[in-house]
Amino acid sequence: MNEFTRRAFLAGGAAWQAGAAEPAKSPITNMWGEARTTKLDLEEIRLFQGVSGAAYNHHHQILFHQGRLLASWSNGVTHEDNPGQRMMLAVSSDEGRTWSAEREISAPFPEKSSTYTAMGIRSHRDQLIAYYGHFSYNPIAFDANGVVLSKPILDNRGSGKVWVRKNTFCDARISRDGGATWDKSVRVLNKFVPNLRPFPLRNGRLLMTGNVTFPYTDDPAGIRGWKMTGLPRLPKWMEDNPEGFLKACTYRNDPRDYCEGSFFQTDDGRIHMMLRTLPIGTEKHNGLLAVTESVDNGRTWSEPMLTGYSDCACRFHFGRLPDGRYFGLSCPNPKGARTPMVLATSKDGVVFDRHYVLGDAAATKPRMPGHAKGGAYGYPTCDIANGNMYIVFSRAKEDIYFTKVPLNALT
C-alpha cells in the first residue's frame, strides 16, 4: 500500500488519491531565478556554540528591546524535541557584536517524557513575555534506546485517539527586570505549540501562528483571551504540535502536509498566512509554499492554495518593512541545504521580485550526532528596529548565529 492509499484509508478512504489535482493556485510568487538580486556582505556572529550534552539548538527568535538584543532558542541534549529540552536566552548590549552567557528561561520539565519548545519573546510596556510550547510522549514513542521515534503513529481511522505526543499546551513567563528573572509560568493556550511569537495586526489584535491553527487575542499583553482558529474542517480532537498537524492534514484529506505559518497583512486588510509544505510518503518536495488567507482579522481562514513562492522546506519569516514594502526572509532555493538565506521584498504583497542574498555558505555538516541535523541558515527569523533588521539562524541545528542588515542597504 503506497503512502497516498494509506492516507486515504486512514482518513476514511475518500477524496485524495495519487494524481489528483493540486489545490487552487495563489498569484504570490518570488520569481526565484528571475528576480533582481544583490549580494550583501554581512558579518555572521556565533552567539552560542553547541556542546556535548547541549548539542541541539534551534527554534531561535530575536527581539530588540530598550537598546538591547535578546535571542532565545530551544536547547536540547542531543535530538530535536526529545525530553529535557528547554528555552534559553542570550543578551547583547552592543548591536550583536558580543553576547552574554546563555541563561535558562524554562528549565527542563520534571516529567522525564516532556519537552519545552522555545517560541520567542515579545515586549509589552516594560515587560518581556517569553512563549514556549510543551508536550509529553506516550511510552510507545520511544525506541529500545530511549530515543523518541521520528514519525507519528496513526490509528486506522484517523480519529486522533492514538497519540505519540500528548498534553500539549503553550505557556508564558513574564520578566519585569529585562530578563534577569522570570515569574512563574502562565497558561496561554491548551492543545497548541506556537511557531512564532505573537505579532500585531493593523487593528492591534495579536495573532500567533502554529502549524494549522492561528489563535488571536485582543489582550495587548498577549496573555489572556486567546481564541483558537485555523484551517477549515479541523477535527476537534487535534493538538497542534509536531505530530498533530500531520494527523489534521490526514483528516482533511489534504494533498500535502501544511505547517509552520508566518503572515503579512496587505493594505486591504487581508492576512496572508504563508505555510511550509511537506511531501507525503515517497513524493518529492514540490519546492513551493502554500497560503491561507483571512479577511476578518483572523477569525476564519480559507482553504490553502499553493503559491509560486519557492522554498527548500525550512521555516521562514514574513512581514513588512518600515518603508511599506513586504518581505519574506527564507531559504528559497528548492534544491539548497538551507542555503542561501535570502530577503525578498515586494511593493504589492504579490510579486516578491527584489532579492537580497544575506548569506550563501555551503551546506553545513553537524559536529555531533542528532536527528535530522544540517542546514547552513536554518529557520531564519528577525526583528526590525533602530534602522536595522536583526536576524538569527541556526547552523546544523547546533550553533545559533546572528547577523544584521542595515535597512538603508535595501535599495
C-alpha positions in Angstrom: 0.0 0.0 0.0 1.6 3.3 -1.1 1.5 6.4 1.1 -1.4 8.1 -0.8 -3.5 5.0 -0.4 -2.6 4.6 3.2 -3.6 8.2 4.0 -6.9 7.8 2.2 -7.5 4.7 4.2 -6.6 6.3 7.4 -8.9 9.2 6.8 -11.9 7.2 5.7 -10.9 6.3 2.2 -12.3 9.4 0.5 -11.1 12.2 -1.7 -7.3 12.1 -2.2 -5.7 9.6 -4.5 -2.4 9.7 -6.4 -2.6 12.0 -9.4 -5.4 14.2 -8.1 -5.3 17.9 -8.9 -3.4 20.3 -6.7 -5.3 23.0 -4.8 -6.2 26.3 -6.3 -3.1 28.5 -7.1 -2.3 31.8 -5.5 -0.6 34.6 -7.5 2.0 35.2 -4.7 5.5 34.5 -6.2 9.1 35.3 -5.5 10.3 34.8 -9.1 13.1 32.6 -8.0 15.9 32.6 -10.6 14.5 35.6 -12.3 14.3 38.4 -9.7 16.8 41.2 -9.5 19.4 40.0 -6.9 22.0 41.8 -4.8 24.5 40.1 -2.5 25.1 41.9 0.8 28.4 41.4 2.6 27.3 40.8 6.2 29.2 39.6 9.3 27.9 36.4 10.8 28.4 36.2 14.6 28.1 33.0 16.5 26.2 33.8 19.7 26.0 30.2 21.1 28.0 27.1 20.3 26.5 23.7 21.0 28.5 21.2 23.0 28.0 17.6 24.1 25.0 17.4 26.4 23.6 20.6 24.7 24.1 19.6 21.1 20.7 20.6 19.7 20.0 24.3 19.3 17.2 25.6 17.1 13.7 27.4 17.1 15.5 30.7 17.7 14.0 34.2 17.6 15.2 37.7 18.3 13.9 40.9 19.9 15.2 44.4 20.2 14.1 45.9 23.5 15.2 49.1 25.3 18.5 49.2 23.5 19.4 45.5 23.8 19.0 42.4 21.7 17.5 39.3 23.2 18.0 36.0 21.4 16.0 32.9 22.6 16.1 29.3 21.4 15.4 25.7 22.2 18.3 23.8 23.8 18.3 20.0 23.8 20.6 17.3 24.9 21.1 15.5 21.5 17.9 15.1 19.4 15.2 17.6 18.4 12.2 17.9 20.8 13.4 15.0 22.9 12.8 15.1 26.7 14.9 17.5 28.6 14.7 20.3 26.0 14.4 23.9 27.5 14.3 27.5 26.5 17.4 29.6 26.6 18.3 33.3 26.4 21.4 35.4 25.5 21.6 39.2 25.5 23.7 41.8 23.6 24.1 45.4 24.5 26.3 46.4 21.6 24.2 45.7 18.5 25.0 42.0 18.4 28.8 42.2 18.4 29.1 40.4 21.7 26.7 38.3 23.6 26.2 37.3 27.2 26.5 33.7 28.5 23.3 31.8 28.0 20.7 31.7 30.7 17.7 29.5 31.3 14.1 30.7 30.9 12.3 27.4 31.2 14.0 24.6 33.0 13.6 21.0 31.7 10.1 19.7 32.6 10.2 17.5 35.7 8.4 14.7 33.9 11.0 12.7 32.0 8.8 12.3 29.0 8.2 16.0 28.4 9.8 18.7 26.4 9.7 22.5 26.0 10.0 24.3 22.6 11.1 27.9 22.6 8.8 30.2 20.6 10.1 33.7 21.1 9.9 36.7 23.4 7.8 39.9 22.8 7.7 43.1 24.9 4.7 44.9 26.4 5.4 48.2 28.1 8.4 47.4 30.3 7.8 43.7 30.5 9.2 40.8 28.5 6.9 37.9 27.8 8.5 34.6 26.8 6.4 31.9 25.0 7.1 28.2 24.8 5.3 25.1 23.9 5.1 21.9 25.8 4.1 18.3 25.1 4.9 14.9 26.6 5.2 11.5 25.0 3.4 8.2 25.3 5.7 5.2 26.2 5.1 3.9 22.6 7.1 6.9 21.3 10.5 5.6 22.4 12.7 3.0 20.8 14.8 0.5 22.6 17.5 3.1 23.4 15.0 5.6 24.8 15.2 7.9 21.8 11.9 9.3 20.5 10.7 7.8 17.3 10.8 10.4 14.5 7.4 9.5 12.9 4.0 9.7 14.5 1.9 6.6 14.9 -1.6 6.9 13.4 -4.6 4.7 14.1 -6.5 3.0 11.3 -9.4 5.5 11.3 -7.7 8.9 11.5 -9.7 9.6 14.7 -6.9 11.1 16.7 -7.2 8.5 19.5 -3.7 7.2 19.3 -1.1 9.9 20.0 2.7 9.8 20.4 2.6 13.3 21.7 0.1 14.4 24.3 -0.5 17.0 27.0 0.1 19.9 24.5 0.0 23.5 25.7 1.6 26.9 25.4 2.8 28.7 28.5 4.4 32.1 29.0 6.6 33.7 31.6 6.9 37.4 32.3 10.1 39.2 33.2 9.9 42.7 34.9 13.7 43.2 35.1 14.9 42.8 31.5 15.2 39.1 31.5 17.3 38.6 34.7 14.4 36.8 36.4 11.1 35.3 35.3 7.7 34.9 37.0 6.0 31.6 37.3 4.6 30.2 34.1 1.1 31.3 33.0 -1.1 29.1 30.8 -1.8 30.8 27.5 -3.5 28.1 25.4 -4.1 24.3 25.5 -3.5 22.0 22.6 -1.2 24.4 20.9 2.6 24.8 20.3 3.4 28.2 18.6 5.6 28.5 15.6 6.5 32.2 16.2 5.8 34.7 19.0 2.6 36.8 18.6 2.7 39.7 16.1 0.2 42.5 15.8 -2.4 43.0 13.0 -3.1 46.6 11.8 -6.0 46.9 14.3 -3.8 45.9 17.2 -5.1 42.4 17.6 -2.3 39.9 18.3 -2.0 36.8 16.0 0.1 33.8 16.9 0.9 31.2 14.3 1.1 27.5 14.7 1.1 24.8 12.1 -2.6 24.7 11.0 -4.1 26.8 13.9 -3.7 30.6 14.3 -5.1 31.8 17.6 -5.7 35.5 18.2 -6.3 37.8 21.2 -7.3 41.5 21.8 -5.3 41.5 25.1 -2.4 43.9 24.4 -0.2 41.9 26.8 -0.8 38.7 24.8 -1.5 36.6 27.8 -5.3 36.2 28.1 -8.3 35.9 25.9 -6.8 33.8 23.2 -9.4 32.4 20.7 -8.5 29.3 18.7 -9.0 29.3 14.9 -7.2 27.8 11.9 -7.7 26.0 8.7 -11.3 25.0 7.9 -12.6 21.5 8.7 -10.1 20.8 11.5 -11.0 17.9 13.9 -12.0 19.0 17.4 -9.6 16.4 18.9 -6.4 17.7 17.3 -3.5 19.1 19.2 -1.3 21.4 17.1 2.1 20.0 17.9 4.8 18.4 15.7 2.5 15.3 15.3 -1.0 16.9 15.4 -0.7 18.9 12.2 0.1 15.7 10.3 -3.0 14.0 11.7 -5.1 17.0 11.0 -4.0 17.2 7.4 -4.7 13.5 7.1 -8.1 14.0 8.5 -8.7 16.9 6.0 -7.5 14.7 3.1 -5.0 17.3 2.1 -2.7 16.7 -0.9 0.3 17.5 1.3 1.0 18.5 4.9 0.9 22.2 5.9 2.9 23.6 8.8 4.9 26.5 10.4 2.9 29.6 9.3 4.1 33.2 9.1 1.9 36.0 7.9 1.8 39.5 6.4 -1.2 41.8 6.1 -1.8 43.9 3.0 -3.4 47.3 2.9 -6.8 45.9 2.1 -6.8 44.2 5.5 -6.3 40.7 4.1 -4.0 38.4 6.1 -1.8 36.1 4.0 -0.6 33.2 6.2 2.3 31.5 4.3 2.7 27.8 5.1 5.5 25.5 4.7 4.6 22.3 2.8 5.8 18.8 3.3 5.5 15.9 0.8 3.6 12.8 1.5 5.3 9.4 1.6 7.7 8.9 -1.3 6.6 12.2 -3.0 9.4 14.7 -3.6 9.0 18.2 -2.1 7.4 20.5 -4.7 9.6 23.4 -3.6 6.7 25.8 -3.1 5.0 27.5 -0.1 1.2 27.5 0.3 -1.0 30.3 1.7 -4.3 30.5 3.6 -6.0 33.9 3.9 -8.3 35.7 6.3 -10.5 38.8 5.5 -12.0 39.1 9.0 -8.9 39.8 11.1 -8.0 36.2 11.7 -11.4 34.8 12.8 -11.8 32.5 9.7 -9.4 31.2 7.1 -9.6 30.0 3.5 -8.6 26.6 2.2 -4.8 26.6 1.5 -3.6 27.4 -2.0 -0.2 26.7 -3.5 1.8 29.8 -4.3 4.7 30.4 -6.7 7.0 31.2 -3.8 9.9 28.8 -3.9 11.2 27.1 -0.7 13.5 24.4 0.5 11.3 23.1 3.3 12.6 25.4 6.1 10.8 27.8 8.4 10.6 31.4 7.2 9.5 34.8 8.4 7.2 37.3 6.5 6.3 40.8 7.5 6.6 44.5 6.5 9.4 46.9 6.3 9.1 50.5 7.7 9.0 51.9 4.2 5.9 49.9 3.4 7.4 47.1 1.4 6.6 43.5 2.3 9.3 41.0 3.0 10.0 37.3 3.1 13.1 36.0 4.9 13.8 32.4 3.9 15.9 29.9 2.2 14.2 29.8 -1.2 16.4 27.5 -3.3 14.3 24.3 -3.6 17.5 22.3 -4.0 19.5 24.0 -1.4 20.6 22.7 2.0 19.0 25.7 3.8 21.3 28.0 1.8 21.4 30.7 0.6 19.5 32.9 3.0 17.5 35.5 1.1 15.5 38.5 1.9 12.8 39.1 -0.8 10.8 42.3 -1.0 7.6 43.3 -2.7 5.7 46.5 -3.2 2.3 44.9 -3.6 2.5 41.7 -1.4 2.1 39.5 -4.5 5.3 39.7 -6.5 8.5 39.5 -4.3 10.9 40.4 -7.2 13.8 42.1 -5.3 16.1 39.7 -3.7 19.0 40.3 -1.3 21.3 37.4 -0.6 22.2 37.7 3.1 24.4 34.6 3.3 25.4 31.8 1.0 27.7 29.5 3.0 27.9 25.9 1.8 25.8 23.1 3.4 27.0 22.6 6.9 27.6 19.1 8.4 27.0 18.7 12.2 29.9 18.1 14.5 27.8 15.9 16.9 25.2 13.2 16.3 21.5 14.1 16.3 18.3 13.5 14.4 17.8 15.4 11.1 20.7 17.8 11.7 22.1 20.0 8.9 21.5 23.3 7.1 23.6 26.4 6.8 20.8 29.0 7.6 18.2 27.1 9.5 14.8 28.8 10.4 15.9 32.5 9.9 13.7 34.9 11.9 14.1 38.6 12.5 13.1 41.8 14.4 13.2 45.3 12.9 14.2 48.3 15.0 16.7 51.1 15.2 17.2 51.2 11.4 18.2 47.6 11.2 16.8 44.1 10.6 18.3 41.8 13.2 18.4 38.1 12.2 19.1 34.9 14.0 19.6 31.4 12.4 20.9 28.0 13.3 23.8 26.2 11.7 23.3 22.5 11.5 20.9 22.8 14.4 23.9 23.0 16.7 25.0 26.7 16.8 23.0 29.9 16.9 24.2 32.8 14.7 23.4 36.4 14.4 23.6 38.9 11.5 22.4 42.5 11.0 21.0 44.1 7.8 21.0 48.0 7.7 17.7 48.9 6.2 19.3 51.6 4.1 21.1 48.8 2.2 17.8 47.6 0.9 17.6 49.9 -2.1 
